[in-house]
Amino acid sequence: MKYTYEVEMSPLRHRIIEEQQKKQALALEIKRRHQKSKRIKRIIGNLIVGTLVSAVMVGVVLLGSFLDSGL
């Protein structure tokens, strides 16, 4: 009787292990995508800030040259 129980339960155990492995793989994929998304957002944010800083610097230089030539 014990042998029959182990043989019948073995596939169930394998299915449970496979499901856990699938869930772990899915969790890793979601985590990888989330990290990639965060990295892209950070790059875009840095580009926007850099562009704004550059625009302000150009504006200051143009304003300074305008005021210098006007006086």
C-alpha positions in Angstrom: 0.0 0.0 0.0 2.8 2.4 0.8 4.4 1.8 -2.6 1.1 2.6 -4.4 0.8 5.9 -2.4 4.3 7.0 -3.3 3.9 6.2 -7.0 0.6 8.1 -7.2 1.8 11.1 -5.3 5.1 11.4 -7.2 3.5 13.2 -10.3 1.7 15.6 -8.0 4.9 16.5 -6.3 6.6 17.0 -9.7 3.7 19.2 -10.8 4.0 21.3 -7.7 7.7 21.7 -8.1 7.2 22.7 -11.8 4.6 25.2 -10.9 6.9 26.7 -8.3 9.7 26.9 -10.8 7.3 28.6 -13.3 6.2 31.1 -10.7 9.9 31.9 -9.8 10.8 32.3 -13.5 7.8 34.6 -13.9 8.8 36.6 -10.8 12.3 37.0 -12.2 11.0 38.2 -15.5 8.7 40.7 -13.9 11.6 42.0 -11.7 13.9 42.2 -14.7 11.3 44.2 -16.7 10.7 46.5 -13.7 14.4 47.2 -13.3 14.6 47.9 -17.0 11.7 50.3 -16.8 13.2 52.1 -13.9 16.6 52.4 -15.7 14.8 53.9 -18.8 12.9 56.3 -16.7 16.1 57.4 -14.9 17.8 57.9 -18.3 14.9 60.0 -19.7 14.8 62.0 -16.5 18.5 62.8 -16.7 18.1 63.8 -20.3 15.3 66.2 -19.5 17.2 67.7 -16.6 20.3 68.1 -18.7 18.3 69.7 -21.5 16.7 72.2 -19.1 20.0 73.1 -17.4 21.5 73.6 -20.9 18.6 75.8 -21.9 18.9 77.9 -18.7 22.7 78.3 -19.3 22.1 79.4 -22.9 19.4 81.8 -21.7 21.7 83.3 -19.1 24.5 83.8 -21.7 22.1 85.4 -24.2 20.6 87.6 -21.5 24.1 88.6 -20.4 25.3 89.4 -23.9 22.1 91.4 -24.6 22.5 93.4 -21.4 26.2 93.9 -22.1 25.6 95.2 -25.6 22.7 97.4 -24.6 24.6 99.3 -22.0 
